[in-house]
Amino acid sequence: MFDNKTILITGGTGSFGKKYVKTLLDRYKPKKIIVFSRDELKQFEMQQVFDQPCMRYFIGDVRDKDRLKRAMRGVDYVIHAAALKQVPAAEYNPMECIKTNINGAENVIEAALDNDVEKVIALSTDKAANPINLYGATKLASDKLFVAANNIAGGHRTIFSVVRYGNVVCSRGSVVPIFQKFIDEGLDHLPITHPDMTRFWISLQQGVDFVLKNFERMLGGEIFVPKIPSIKITDLATAMAPNLPQKIIGIRPGEKLHEVMCPADLCFNTYEFDEYFVIAPGIKFSSRSNDFTVNAIKEKGKPVAMNFEYNSLNNDHYLTVDEIEAFNQSALK
């Protein structure tokens, strides 16, 4: 569905954007791929790797609505990946986080509507479910904006959906490269914030594939959540450094013990499909169906049980130490 289409990726020089571009180029023949981001050096470096004739590199910030409108002319699909994501930085610079993650989301929506973009998918995070830090709160607000945009669209063809998933293995800022740095530096232990901590585990390629598939599935207004395994942080440390002792340093401010992706409070709006969950909108759409039990490619879902919550603790799929090691090695390829 991406052949001869123009795709724009905000924050396109990040880990996700680079993998997404590579996948599009490997599997499809797009008309244009537009990388929209604010860092000229990262764009220059990315251009040395991806310099195909269809590639375009636009300097711009999602805070700049006019620049976004110009960049989205003639665009068919948008992936909104730009965000301020560092939890401590967001706590110390709250207004900057709000300007990018909330105001920027609004600008993306308005630019897409003004240019009659066909489909928009925004990337979310587990931290947006029952948020306890500002980053999570801004991403929850962003999710709500993209869901509600389907009502704002009115007669426009543009539809908006959200994809939410947890920790991406080996992505910038994730725990794997942090542990690896400690190992490479010869630290005599690995610091563990809490011995009971769990996390969802997904590779960058799996995240990209999930987003690609959801462009086919989307009706507009859903939040897609993949079914993925969980790990224990202590098992991750053992997989990466079996001979290093682990030292408990205490949970950090704004950090959860377990990740939540489908909150129990939204069980009435949550549907289970074979490979993923869908959180349907809490609002009613005025000009279209509110039935999300069947998606655009006719996959069928069913309501989840009362008080169902999808979190990394109650997940029925955990990776063993050996499986974590194999998964991480595969994710680096």
URVEN-V405377 format. One line per field, one symbol per residue. phi: phi as a letter, one per 20 degrees, with the letter a starting at -180 (. if undefined). psi: psi as a letter, one per 40 degrees, with the letter a starting at -180 (. if undefined). burial: 1 if it has 24 or more other ideal C-beta (glycine too) atoms within 12 Angstrom, else 0. A space follows every 50 residues. Layout:
phi: ???
psi: ???
burial: ???
This chain:
phi: .dflddcdcfmfefgfgffffgffffdccffbcdedbddfffffffffed cfgeeccdfrcffefffffffefmeeccdedfaedfgffffecffffffe edffffffffffffdlgfcccdedbgfeelfccfgfffffffgfffffgf ffglefffccbcdcbefegmffnfffffgfffffemgeadfdfbfefcbf cbeffffffffgffffffdooedecfecfdcefffffffebfeefddfdn fegndefcecdcfffdffddcddgdadceffeeeeecbfdedfcefdmfd dcfffgmfcecfeegecdefgffffffffffff
psi: eehfihhhhifeeadddddddddddddigidihhhhiehddddddddddg fidehihhhiheegdddddddehehdihhgehihehddddddgddddddd ddddddddddddddefidihhhhaideehfieiddddddddddddddddd dddbeiehihiihhiahhheiheiddddddddddefieihhhdhdehiii hiiddddddddddedddhdheihhhihiiiihddddddddgdehihhhei iihehidiihdhideeddehihideiihhiieihhdeiieheehadfeih iiiiihehhhiedehehihiddddddddddde.
burial: 01001111111111111111111110010101111111000110011001 00011111011111101110110011111111111010010000001111 11111111111110101111111111111111111111111111111111 11100101111111111111100111011001000000011110001111 11111111111111101111111111111111111111111000010000 00001101111110010011111001111110001000000100100010 100100011111001000100001101100100
